[in-house]
Amino acid sequence: MSKTDDALKAAFAGESQANRKYLAFAEAADKEGFPQAAKLFRAAAEAETVHAIAHLKAMKGVKSTSENLQEAVGGETYEFTSMYPGMIELAKAEGRQDAQISFWRANEVEQVHAKLYKNMLDGLGKSKESYSYYVCPVCGYTHEREAPDKCPVCGAAGKLFKKID
């Protein structure tokens, strides 16, 4: 890998993290009654997304849908089989229940994501069916077609799920 490729990888990671951080900052600003600050954070988050996608494309990281789905299955599988189990144990050993819950929930949801990606990959090009996804705002659990009555991971009410079209 060239130094430029290393730089692109670092820039992609930084811009991606900035996007998520600014969205969290926007949520906090809204809750604190600072809507204009929230708008600025959301605008900057969108700009960081533009940067991150440009860097990913320059790295040749966006391929065919089939290849992208295969990569997504691999990434999600790595997270729930290798990454999160050790993090859960670390948080448990250090008495960090907040982190342990966060890691555990993510671990559970990554298994769901891997299955959704695998199912999509297996059926790619075979069906023109269109349906929405629903995402739990507490843990990220993702469900097809309609929100469940209650999140099976964290117990949040299904009516709180965000519809993704």
Phi, psi and omega in degrees: 000135180282168177296325177295319177298319176299318180294318178299317179298315179294319180294318178300313180298315181296315180294322179296316179294321179298319178304308183295318181297316181293327175293321176295320178296321179297317178300316179296318179298319177300313181296329181274359177085029178241073186297327180290321175297321178298317179298318179298315178300318179293321178296315179295322178299318178296319178297320178296326176296317177302314180297313183300316180295319177299317179295317179299318178295321178295333177277000184061037183270356177250118185240206177290160179301319178299313178295321179295320178295319177299317178296321179296317177301313180298317180295314179295319180296318176302315183299314184275343178263329187240315188284300187290324180305316178293323178293321178298313180296320178299311180298321178297314181296328181268003178070027180261079183299324179299315178290321180299316178296316180300313179295317182297314180299314179300318180301315179298316183289325179298328176296319178295315180299317179301317180294317179299316178297317181296316178298319178295316179300315181297328182257006185304125178083356183265340184221144176257012181300140179235132178208165182268164172244155180232132185241129177290128181284352181266313186238349180089002178309137185239130185230144179273149167074309179206153180290142175289164177298323182214141179295127180287348180265309186245349178088004179298149179294138180302330181294345179273348184298146178267128179278131178242116180257000000 
